């Protein structure tokens, strides 16, 4: 009897776990998927460490809607076109695996330029208004001092955007000397400890 109860308990728990797993996969594939923001490229809209949920049905479904992007079809079902200014998630063409989260500013056929610090779409300069918010953000190996603007896209959508003011210093250069600095600090610490012992002995 005990063996039967144990087997039944294992079977029941396995059935519950499998059911929960199927529900989680369906929710992640058809409704919402969580994402973690690892970099500062979308500041101040999205900050490093933010966790967000992205709707999977807004632009329709493709093979990338499912875990591991199974190569079942290259078509998109229930497809809808995104709008300028939308925050979108897509797979980078480089490896077709890495997820990128960016703001859509250009549509098919647009000509986009960045000239003298200004964004130009179809030969028209995008209007932006500076706000009093100077922020230092990390971008790769650099710390950047940035200015924040309210930018207005051609369809009237406004959003916050940061542009580099100047590079403060390159972290990588400092990191090259870090082992040497630590080495000398350790020597200084040892010398100070020896000096302390000698002073105690003399006293």
NORVEN-V755412 format. One record per run of one state. SS is the DSSP state (2 for helix, 1 for strand, 0 for the rest). FROM is the first residue (numbers start at 0). TO is the last residue. If there is no record, write none. Layout:
SS/FROM/TO ; SS/FROM/TO
This chain:
0/0/0 ; 2/1/30 ; 1/31/35 ; 0/36/49 ; 1/50/54 ; 0/55/59 ; 1/60/60 ; 0/61/61 ; 2/62/64 ; 0/65/65 ; 2/66/68 ; 0/69/75 ; 1/76/76 ; 0/77/85 ; 1/86/90 ; 0/91/97 ; 1/98/102 ; 0/103/110 ; 1/111/114 ; 0/115/116 ; 1/117/120 ; 0/121/122 ; 1/123/124 ; 0/125/125 ; 1/126/138 ; 0/139/140 ; 1/141/151 ; 0/152/156 ; 1/157/169 ; 2/170/201 ; 0/202/202
